[in-house]
Amino acid sequence: MRFLRPLVVAVIVLLVSYGSVCAAEKEGRPASDFTLRDLGNKKVTLSDLYGDGPILISLWALWCRPCLEELPHLDKMYREYKDRGLQVLAVSQDSPRSLNKVKSYIKSRKYALRVLTDSNADLTRKFKTKLIPYTLILDSEGDIVYSRTGYRKGQEKELEEIVLGLLKDTQEHEID
């Protein structure tokens, strides 16, 4: 029995590491294009957003506590850097029956970030992830520079550093 605990811990560590490796494999490749609808029912196509600056995409749902903990940080980052070109797409994975709850939640929090709906979870399949929150950061050309599954308090600082680096790169290219 006493050997069982270390074995369980080792399996958990391997699974967590595997999840991180799977997410990291996507970095450096172009993001798969997609078209979804926002909460106003307007179509939004990812590739139409290329060229202005980095794009942060977060797959989330109302039933996901870590997702709800991360959203205020993403909204704050969006408000702070949107004038420099940052775009944030919060992609709800909630069912179509929950759409009104999603709208109410976003409105009650006064979030400014763009919320898209993906009730069929097409993006979780496209990005080959089963867990949320799932966060991607793309450069202005649509290449994935960062991906992560899950959220822990403090990780928003890492996201902000990456975004700031990309914003700096974007500004340097504009000067050239």
JONORHU-V539480 format. One record per run of one state. SS is the DSSP state (h for helix, s for strand, l for the rest). FROM is the first residue (numbers start at 0). TO is the last residue. If there is no record, write none. Layout:
SS;FROM;TO
SS;FROM;TO
//
This chain:
l;0;0
h;1;23
l;24;28
s;29;29
l;30;33
s;34;37
l;38;41
s;42;44
h;45;48
l;49;53
s;54;59
l;60;63
h;64;83
l;84;85
s;86;91
l;92;94
h;95;108
l;109;112
s;113;116
l;117;120
h;121;125
l;126;132
s;133;137
l;138;141
s;142;148
l;149;153
h;154;174
l;175;175
//
